[in-house]
């Protein structure tokens, strides 16, 4: 297995680190509502394709607040791993959860990029994992902090990706009908102009009835 091999639902795990209110307050490189949209969309992609998913949080009740309810709601039965450490890879329960998946391709999103993404990404690489950092579901305290951290991880061997790239790499072939409808529903809800285009094609080209939004 190598970073040249495409990711798929059988060889990867999704990891969400510290998507909590106090951490989001400090994000300055991306619109925070867009950040939440992207993060929830990535979690939904994982659910569609039955990809193992890990949530972890830091100092929930003493500082950071609970993980966003919209993110928790995607996998309501998944219990977040609570930590005290800034670096998830220094938490034994977290590392054990990663190892338990049996996957070597780690797709990681975190707040903040320069701390809670960079630290575990570098250590996971050193431990022999392939690390994919999702740049638009992670946020730093400035544009420079985010970008320099991505640079550092890429120089160490991590691969930068975006949430929609992950979704489409999982689907890959539109003949895979078992996930097609769910992927299209996700795109229509979370993919902005792309989703609008899908709505247009369905209703104006294929004459499908206008969908109801609940």
C-alpha positions in Angstrom: 0.0 0.0 0.0 1.2 3.5 -0.8 0.0 7.1 -1.2 -0.2 6.4 -4.9 -3.0 3.9 -4.3 -6.4 5.5 -4.3 -8.3 5.6 -1.0 -11.4 3.5 -0.8 -13.9 2.4 1.9 -11.9 -0.7 2.6 -8.5 0.8 3.2 -9.1 4.0 5.1 -10.4 5.4 8.4 -11.9 8.9 9.0 -10.6 10.7 12.1 -12.2 13.9 13.5 -10.2 15.7 16.1 -11.6 18.5 18.4 -14.4 19.9 16.3 -15.6 21.8 19.4 -17.0 25.3 19.9 -14.0 26.8 21.8 -11.6 25.5 19.1 -13.8 26.8 16.3 -13.9 30.2 17.9 -10.2 30.6 17.1 -10.4 29.5 13.5 -9.5 32.4 11.1 -8.5 30.8 7.8 -11.9 29.6 6.7 -15.5 30.8 7.2 -16.6 28.8 10.2 -20.0 27.9 8.9 -18.4 26.6 5.7 -16.0 24.6 7.9 -18.9 23.0 9.8 -20.7 22.3 6.5 -17.6 20.6 5.1 -16.9 18.6 8.2 -20.4 17.2 8.6 -20.4 16.4 4.8 -17.2 14.4 5.2 -18.7 12.4 8.1 -21.8 11.7 6.1 -19.6 10.5 3.2 -18.0 8.0 5.7 -21.4 6.8 6.8 -22.6 6.2 3.3 -19.6 4.1 2.5 -19.4 2.4 6.0 -15.9 3.7 6.6 -14.7 3.3 10.2 -14.8 6.7 12.0 -13.2 8.0 15.1 -14.2 11.1 17.0 -12.0 12.6 19.7 -12.3 15.6 21.9 -10.2 17.6 24.4 -11.2 19.0 27.8 -14.9 19.0 26.8 -16.4 20.1 30.1 -13.6 22.2 31.4 -12.8 24.3 28.3 -13.7 23.2 24.8 -17.4 22.3 24.9 -19.0 19.4 23.2 -18.3 18.3 19.7 -20.7 20.0 17.3 -24.1 18.3 17.6 -24.5 18.2 13.8 -21.2 16.1 13.6 -22.2 13.9 16.5 -25.6 13.4 14.9 -24.1 11.7 11.8 -22.8 8.8 14.0 -25.0 9.1 17.2 -23.8 5.7 18.6 -20.1 6.7 18.3 -18.6 7.6 21.6 -15.9 10.3 21.3 -12.5 9.6 22.9 -11.9 12.2 25.6 -8.4 13.5 26.0 -6.3 15.9 28.0 -3.4 16.1 25.5 -3.2 18.5 22.6 -1.6 15.7 20.6 -4.0 12.8 20.0 -1.2 10.4 19.2 0.0 10.8 22.8 -3.3 9.4 24.0 -3.3 5.6 24.5 -7.0 5.2 23.9 -6.9 7.1 20.7 -3.9 5.2 19.3 -5.6 1.9 20.3 -8.8 2.9 18.4 -6.7 3.7 15.3 -4.9 0.3 15.5 -8.2 -1.5 16.1 -9.5 -0.4 12.6 -6.7 -2.3 10.9 -6.5 0.5 8.4 -3.2 2.2 7.3 -4.7 5.2 5.4 -5.7 7.8 8.0 -7.9 10.6 6.7 -7.6 13.3 9.4 -9.5 16.5 10.1 -8.8 18.7 13.1 -9.0 22.0 14.9 -6.5 23.6 15.0 -4.4 22.8 12.0 -1.1 23.9 13.5 -1.6 21.8 16.7 -4.2 19.1 16.8 -3.7 18.1 13.2 0.0 18.6 12.7 1.2 16.8 15.9 -0.7 13.5 15.4 -0.1 13.6 11.6 3.6 13.8 12.0 3.7 11.0 14.7 1.4 8.8 12.7 3.6 9.1 9.7 6.6 8.2 11.8 4.7 5.1 13.0 4.2 3.9 9.5 0.8 5.2 8.6 -0.2 7.0 5.4 -1.8 10.3 6.4 -4.3 12.3 4.4 -5.0 15.8 5.9 -8.4 17.2 4.9 -7.6 20.9 4.4 -11.2 22.2 4.2 -12.4 20.4 7.3 -9.5 21.7 9.4 -8.9 25.2 10.6 -6.0 27.3 12.0 -5.8 30.5 13.9 -4.7 32.4 10.8 -4.3 31.8 7.1 -0.6 31.6 7.6 -0.8 29.2 10.5 -3.0 26.9 8.5 -1.0 27.0 5.3 2.4 26.7 6.9 1.2 23.7 8.9 -0.1 22.0 5.8 3.3 22.7 4.2 5.1 21.1 7.1 2.9 18.0 7.0 3.3 17.7 3.2 7.0 18.0 3.5 6.9 15.1 6.0 4.9 12.9 3.6 1.3 13.7 4.3 -1.2 14.1 1.4 -3.5 17.1 1.3 -7.1 16.4 0.2 -10.5 18.1 0.4 -13.8 16.6 1.7 -15.4 16.4 -1.7 -12.3 14.7 -3.2 -12.6 12.0 -0.5 -16.3 11.5 -1.3 -15.7 11.2 -5.1 -12.7 9.0 -4.6 -14.9 6.6 -2.6 -17.7 6.6 -5.2 -15.4 6.7 -8.2 -17.8 5.0 -10.6 -21.3 6.3 -11.2 -22.4 2.7 -12.0 -22.1 1.9 -8.3 -25.8 2.3 -7.8 -25.8 1.0 -4.2 -24.3 4.4 -3.1 -25.3 6.6 -6.0 -28.5 8.1 -4.6 -27.0 8.8 -1.2 -24.0 10.5 -2.7 -26.2 12.7 -4.9 -28.3 13.6 -1.9 -25.1 14.6 0.0 -23.9 16.6 -2.9 -27.2 18.5 -3.2 -27.2 19.3 0.4 -23.5 20.2 1.0 -21.7 20.9 -2.2 -22.8 24.4 -3.0 -22.8 25.2 -6.8 -22.1 21.6 -7.6 -25.2 20.6 -5.7 -27.2 23.3 -7.4 -26.1 21.9 -10.8 -27.3 18.5 -9.8 -30.7 19.9 -8.8 -30.9 21.7 -12.1 -30.0 18.6 -14.1 -32.6 16.5 -12.2 -35.5 18.9 -12.5 -34.8 20.8 -15.8 -33.1 18.1 -17.9 -34.5 14.9 -16.5 -37.9 16.4 -15.4 -37.7 15.0 -11.9 -40.2 16.5 -9.4 -38.7 19.3 -7.3 -37.4 17.8 -4.1 -38.7 18.8 -0.7 -36.2 20.1 1.9 -37.1 19.1 5.4 
